Each structure stands twice: as structure tokens, then as C-alpha cells.
């Protein structure tokens, strides 16, 4: 009876530049994502009602500008962590993977905060 063990592929030295590339692509895709989220907010019924007759303009459940700013700052710091971690660092794989995950989560949170105004 043969048993095969399936393991997750380990990150190799060849995959480390891919993490940097993923961080750069994610940062650049935040721009069109923000534009699309803004268009979704502008086309919402709530925005139309607020624009036409100043009704329902305040939403206490929507995110504030400060919260959005902190999400962008966190995404930027995580981006710098992924990009600036040297290849000879002791835990380069863990640092870059963690930085990329934090960056993606912060960018997703930022876009979700924009959509909370819709």
C-alpha cells in the first residue's frame, strides 16, 4: 500500500521576486479599484437622493476619512516592507508573505470603506 503525502509547495528563492511583483501589481490595481468603487458610490440611490434634495446625506455607519487614511497608510507600510526586505534577510519569506497579506487586507478594507458610503 503506497501512501503519498501532499505538502504545500515551499517558497523558493525563485518565488521571492514574485512576491515583490505581486505587491507592485496590487498597489497599481488600487487606483482603478478606487475609481470603480467611487463610481459605484456616485451611481447609488442614496447619493442621488442626497444630491437632489439633500435628504439622507449623513450615514453614521459609513467609514470616516481618517479610517480610510489609516488603511492607506497601513497598505503603504506593508508595501514598503515587501519591497524593501533584502534577499539576505533571515526570515525574508515570512516577512514578504506577511507584508503582502497585510497589504492586500488593508487595500480591501480601504475599498470596502469607500463602498460603505453607497
SULPE-V919954 format. One line per field, one symbol per residue. psi: psi as a letter, one per 40 degrees, with the letter a starting at -180 (. if undefined). burial: # if it has 9 or more other ideal C-beta (glycine too) atoms within 8 Angstrom, else .. A space follows every 50 residues. Layout:
psi: ???
burial: ???
//
This chain:
psi: hhhhhhiihihiddedddddddddddddedddddddddddddeidddddd ddffifdhheeiiidddddddddddddddddddehideidfddddddddd ddddddddddddddeee.
burial: ...............#..##.###.##..#..##..##.##..#.##.## ................##..##.##..##.###.#......#..###### .###.##.###.#####.
//
